[in-house]
Amino acid sequence: MAKTELTGPVASNATASLQVIRHAQVCKKLQVSSAKLFDMIARSQFPKPFRLIPGGRAVGWLEQDVDRWIIDRKDGLVGEGA
């Protein structure tokens, strides 16, 4: 897993720790199959990953973005009576 420490004006008052997670980890976190995750991305139901290295094939998501998506999804369902 890649871990990046941010300091200076990028971080808000303290050092922020960003965790990049890969496809298999996202599937596990969401408890969905790989095919379902690809389908959700294609339908714009889940954020697209970003390239870890410019011009490379490896992609990932910031774990905080995935967590935010889960929370937003939960909050949206609460209003629907779920």
C-alpha positions as CSV (number, residue, x, y, z in Angstrom):
1,M,0.0,0.0,0.0
2,A,1.2,3.5,-0.8
3,K,1.2,6.0,2.0
4,T,1.8,9.7,1.4
5,E,2.5,12.3,4.1
6,L,1.6,15.9,3.3
7,T,3.0,18.9,5.1
8,G,2.9,22.6,4.6
9,P,0.1,24.5,2.9
10,V,-1.4,21.3,1.4
11,A,-2.2,19.8,4.9
12,S,-4.7,21.6,7.1
13,N,-2.9,22.7,10.3
14,A,-1.5,19.2,10.8
15,T,0.1,16.4,8.9
16,A,-2.5,14.5,6.9
17,S,-2.0,10.9,6.1
18,L,-3.4,9.7,2.7
19,Q,-3.8,6.0,2.0
20,V,-4.1,4.8,-1.6
21,I,-6.1,1.6,-2.0
22,R,-6.2,-0.7,-5.0
23,H,-9.1,-2.4,-6.8
24,A,-9.1,-5.6,-4.7
25,Q,-9.2,-3.6,-1.5
26,V,-12.1,-1.4,-2.7
27,C,-14.0,-4.6,-3.7
28,K,-13.4,-6.0,-0.2
29,K,-14.4,-2.7,1.5
30,L,-17.6,-2.4,-0.5
31,Q,-18.2,-6.2,-0.4
32,V,-18.8,-6.3,-4.2
33,S,-17.3,-8.4,-7.0
34,S,-14.7,-7.0,-9.3
35,A,-17.2,-7.0,-12.1
36,K,-19.7,-5.1,-10.0
37,L,-17.1,-2.4,-9.2
38,F,-16.2,-2.0,-12.9
39,D,-20.0,-1.8,-13.7
40,M,-20.5,0.9,-11.0
41,I,-17.6,2.9,-12.4
42,A,-18.9,2.6,-16.0
43,R,-22.3,3.8,-14.9
44,S,-20.8,6.7,-12.9
45,Q,-22.2,5.3,-9.7
46,F,-18.7,5.2,-8.1
47,P,-15.7,7.5,-8.6
48,K,-13.1,6.6,-11.2
49,P,-9.7,5.6,-10.0
50,F,-6.6,7.7,-10.7
51,R,-3.3,6.6,-12.2
52,L,-0.6,6.0,-9.6
53,I,2.2,6.7,-12.0
54,P,1.7,9.0,-15.1
55,G,1.6,6.8,-18.2
56,G,1.4,3.7,-16.1
57,R,-1.3,1.1,-15.8
58,A,-1.7,0.9,-12.0
59,V,-4.7,2.8,-10.6
60,G,-6.1,3.4,-7.1
61,W,-8.4,5.5,-5.0
62,L,-7.8,7.6,-1.9
63,E,-9.2,5.6,1.0
64,Q,-10.9,8.7,2.4
65,D,-12.7,9.2,-0.9
66,V,-14.1,5.7,-0.8
67,D,-15.0,6.2,2.9
68,R,-16.8,9.5,2.0
69,W,-18.7,7.7,-0.8
70,I,-19.9,5.0,1.6
71,I,-21.0,7.6,4.1
72,D,-22.8,9.7,1.4
73,R,-24.5,6.6,0.2
74,K,-25.6,5.7,3.7
75,D,-26.9,9.3,4.4
76,G,-28.8,9.2,1.1
77,L,-30.5,5.9,2.0
78,V,-31.5,7.2,5.5
79,G,-33.8,9.7,3.8
80,E,-35.4,6.9,1.7
81,G,-36.4,5.0,4.9
82,A,-33.7,2.3,4.7
